[in-house]
Amino acid sequence: MRLAFWKKKDQKNKKKKSIFREWFDAALFAVVAATIIRTFLIEAYTIPTGSMEGSLLVNDYLFVSKVAYGPRIPNTPLAIPLVHNTMFGGESYSKSVQWGYHRLPGFGDVERNDIVVFNFPNGDTVVKEAPEQDYYALCREYGRRTVTGMNTIIVRPVDKKDNYIKRCVAVAGDKLEIKNGAVFINDKPGQLFPHAQSTYLVATGNMGLSAQFLEDNHIETERSGRNNQYILTLENSQLDMVAKQPGVVSVSPLNAPAGYIPPSPGQWVFPHDTVNFKWNRDNFGPLVIPKEGATVQLTPENIALYRRLISIYEHNNFEERGGKYFIDGKEITSYTFKMNYYWMMGDNRHNSADSRYWGFVPVDHVVGKASFVWLSHENGLRWNRLMRSVSHLSN
């Protein structure tokens, strides 16, 4: 035993590390450091779809701040580093050890109009290879649309669900309502963002719209109607410009009327109860976002709003029998929420699968706040978006 541990060893007798050992130590340090940074500080994210256009574009590469709302302790600590949920066709994590929800202190809480990355709350189940008689029941239970040829159940932990990015339009306790496509929060008009998009019916005279004008301004034409009518996807900042074009007679929102229920159940909005909630994507609510500690009375008319929240998100043994409600076999007539919830919507309002379709986002699903775009490309680099803050690009 070497008692004089404070004395330096003879460097001449120190065995030199092999090249392999040096590379291994360097790689191990890099993986550990990157995992810590990714878990507790920042994480890279790529915009995969057009649901946030024109605020955030497909192939925007951005960093998400974990410290903005406080980093979460992983639910599944046994996982392959730097991999989200799958690898080589299989799961990249083990569920043998699972921890509950814990979040370290951060700089603040989710606020209205933040652009937030979160785990998709309705994506906790992948269905494939289950008995056919159970398949549709499972899809209904977990709120999934059916997919032909897939039939197994995989229930993923919260931190391994797919990542989504949307704008938080309402926080816990807010009253949300959508009237003819316009969002109202606590009975006041929500903030309008210049690059947020929707579809409009543009009526013109005999001249029609110039194809060069549409191309120069990157205006997407969904289709051209009869009598020189166009259905265009327009940003808020483009409305006046289009209205002032020669020959334009009117520019009007192309929204579903209040009370209209789409014929296909796949297009129904949350809570998918068309008897008690005759809502659609453009006329929705009013609805109060659940808040920790708040209590609601449960009735057959409103249970569709809270069924998934009570049983799946807040992990209760919830049953419905004969128009009555039970938790752990005890009848209840009201429920007190254990967590805060948020309402997330895409800025591309008619091309976004968001809270209008699958409901509330629990606080334990929140990953972080979109911080800045470090790379963006489409047929070459988008130089005007490099190293720009998300708040600058989206507000």
N, C-alpha and C positions, 0 to 999 in steps of 0.2 A: 504494500500500500504506500502511495506517495503522500506523506504527511505535509510536506512543504509545498502545498498546492499553489502558494502565491508566487513561487519562483518559476521563472520561465523555463520551459524545456529546452534542451539542447537542440537547436534548429538543425544541426548536422545529422542528428539521429531521426529527425522527423521524416516519416515516409511520405513521399510525394504521391498525390492523387493521380490516378490514371486519367487519360483523356475521357474515357467513357464515364468515369465517376464525376468528373467536372461538368460534363454536359448533362448528366442526369441530375446533379444538384441544381444546376442553372434552370433546367426545365421544370423541376419540382418547385423551385422558388417562384418561377413565373406563373405556374398554374395556381399555386396557393394565393399569390398576390392578386392575380386576375379574378379568382373566385371571390376573394374578400371585397374587392372593388365592385364587382358585379352584384354581389349580394347586398352590400351595405351603402354603397356610394352612388354609382351610376351604372347604367346598362345601355348597350346599343340596341336600337330598334329600327326596323325598316317598314315604311308604309307599304302594305301589300295591295290595298284596294283603293278605289276612288271615293270612299264614303266621307272623307274629310276635304275633298276638293271643293273650291279652289284654295282653301287655307293651307292644307298640307297635301302634297301631290304623291302619286305613285312613284316609288323609287326615291323618295326623300329618306335619307339615312340620318337618324337623330339620336341624341343621348337623352335618356330618361333619368331624372334625379330621384334617387331613393330617399335622400335626406329631406326633401321638400315636405313630405308628410310623415317621415319617420320610416326607416327600413323595417321590413317584416323579418322575424325569425323564421327560417324555412320550416314548412310543415313536414317535409320529407328530407331529413339531413343526409340520408344514404342515397346519393345520386352521383352520376358521372359528372365531373366538373365541366362547366361552360356549355352544357347541353340542356335544352329545356325539358322536353318530355319523351321524345323518341330518338332511337339511334339504331341504325341497321335493321329497321323494321320492327323493333321491339321497344319496350319501355326502358327509359334511361335511368330509372330510379327504383328503389325498393320500398314497399309499404310496410316492411317488418318493423320499422321504427317511425312513428308519426307523432308530431307535436301539435298542440293546439295553437290557436291564434295569439300571437304576441307581437307587438310593434314597439320599437325603440322610439324615444322622443325625436321629433323632427322640428323643422322650422315653422310649421303651421299645419292647418287642416285643409282639406279640399274645399275650395271656394267656387262660387258660381262663375261659370265661363272659363275655368281652368281647362286645359286640354290634358286629359288623364289617360294613362295606360293602366289597364286592369285585366284581371283574369276573367274570361268570358263566363258569366254566371250560369248561363243555360247550357254550357258546354261541359258539364261534369260527367257526361255519359256518352260513350261511343258504343253503338249497338252493332254487333255482328255475331253470327253463329249461335243465336238463341233459338229455342223451339218456336216454330211459327206461331203457335197459339199464344205465346207470351210476348211476341215481338211488338205488336201494336199497343198492347197494354203498357209495356215498358216505355215506348215512345211517348205515350200520353202522360205517364207518370213523371217523366223527366223533361217534358216539354220539348222533345226533339221532333223534327220532321222525319218522316220515314224515308229511308234510302234503300232502293231496290237492291237486293242481293247481299245486304249487310245484316247480319243477325247475331253478334256476341256482346255481352255487357262488360264494359270497362269503366269503372267509376274512378275518376282521377282526383287526387287531392287538390285542394284549392290552388296551391302554388304551381301545379303542373297543368292546369287548364290553359287553353290557348290564350294568347295576349291579344287584346283589342285596344284601339285608341279612339276616343270620342271626346266631345266637349261636354263638360258637366253643366247642364242648364238649370238644374235645381238640386239643392242640398236638403238634408234631413229637416223636416218641419215645414218646408215650402209647400205652398199650394200651386200646382201646375195646371195650366189649361192651354190648349192649342185651338185657336179659332181661325179658320180659313188659312191655315199654314203659319200663322203668327203665334209665337210663344208668349204667354202671359205668366208671370210669376207673382204670386200674392196680389193678383188682380191688376198688376201693372205690366205694360209691354216689356218684354225681355229685350236685352241689348241686341242690336243688329250689327252684323259684322260684314265689312265690305266685300269679302271674298266668298261668303256663304252662297250656296247655289240652290236653285229650285227650277222647276219647269214652268214655262210661260207660253201662252198662246198669243202670237204676234200676227195681227191682221194688217195687211198692206193693200195699197191700190193696185193698179195694173202693172206697175213697175216691178213689184216684188222686191226682195232683198238682194243686194249684191253678193255674189258668191265670194268675191275678193274681200269684201268687208267682213264676212263671217270668218274667212280663213285668217285674215290679218289679226283679228281679235280673239282667235282661238275659241270661237263660239260653236258649241256642239249642237247640231241639228238632229233631234230625235226622229222627226219625220216632217214632211211638208204636206199640209192639208190642201183641200180644194179651195178655189177662189183666193189664191195667194195668201193662205194662212200657213204660218210656220209654228211648229212646236220646238222651242229652243230651251236649252239649259243655260241659264244666265246667272251671273253673280249679281249681288245687290248693287255693286258699283257700276254695272253695265246697263242698268235699266234705263237711266236717262239718256245714255248714248244711243241705245237702240230706238227709244221713243222719238228721238230727234232725226232719225234717218229719213231721207226723202221717201214719201209715199207711205210711211207707217201710220196707220190709223189708230191702233190701240195696242197696248201691252198689258195683258191680264194674267194673273196667276191661274195655273191649270191645276186646281185642287178638287179633291173629292168633296161633295157637299155634305153638310152635317146630317147625320143619321144614315148615311150610305154604308152598307155592309158589302164588301167585295164578295162575289159569288164563290170564290175558291177559299176553303178554310186555310190554305197555306198563306193567304194574304190578310187574314184576320189579325188584328192587333191585340196586344195585351189588354185584358186578361183572358181573351179568347172565349168570352161568355157573351154571345150576341143577343141573348134574351135580356140581360140586365145592363149591358154596356154596349150601346149602339155607337161605338167610336170607330174612327178610321185614322189614317196617318196624318190627315190635315185638320181634323176636328176631334179633339181628344180631351177627356177630363170633364170637369175638374177632378183632381186627384191630389191628396196630401201625401207627401213623401214620408215614410215611416222614420221616426226618430227614437233613439234610445230613451227608454223610460216612459214614452207615450203609450197610451192604452186605447184600443179600439174595441167596440162592440162587434161581435161576430154574428152575422145573419146569413141566411141562404142567398140574399141579394148581393152581399159583398165578399163572401168567402173566397171567390175566385181570385181576388186581389191578394189574399194573404196566405193561401193554402201552401204554396211552395216556400214562402218565407218561413212559415212556422215549422214545417216538417223538414225541409232540406237545408236551408241556410242556418237556422237556429237549432237544428238537431233535436227536435222533439219527437216523441212517439205519438204522432197525431193521427186521430181517427175521426171519421164522420159516420154516424149511424142514425138513421131516421130523422134527419134534419137537425141533429144535435152534434156537439163537438167534444172530443175527449183528448186529453193529454195524459199518458200513462194510466189510462182507464178512468180518470177522474173527469167528470163533466165540467166544461168551461163555457162561459157566455161572453167572455172578453179575453183579450190577449195584450200583454205588455211587451213591447219590443226590447230585445237585448242589445241591438246594434243600431248604428246609424246607416242610412241607405242614401243612394244618390240616383239621379236620373241623367243618363248619358244619351246624347244625340249627335249624329254626324252633321257636319256643315253642308254636305251635299244631301239635302233633305229628302229628295225623291230617289236616292240611290244609296240608302244606308240602312242596314239591319241593326237597329239600336233599341233603346229601352221601350220605344213604342211597340215593339214586337215581342220582347221577352222580359220587360219589366225592370225591377229595381236591381241596383248593383250594391251588394253589401260592402261595408267598409273593409272587411277582411279580404276582399278581392282586389282592393286598390294596390297597384304596384308602385306607381310614382307619377311625377309630373313631367310632361314633355318639356325639355329645356332648350336645346338648340339643334339646328340642322347643320351637320358637318360635311355632308356630301349629298348631291342631288344630280340626277342625270335622266335624260330621255333623248336618245339619238345624239349623245354628247352631253357634256357637263352643262348644268344650269348655273352659270357663274353668279347670277344675281341672288342665288339662294345659299351659297356656300358660307358656312360659319355665321349664319343669321339666327337670332333667337326666335323661338317658336311664337312668342308673344308678338314680335314685330311682324312676322309673316301672316299671322292669323287674325290680328286685330285691325 
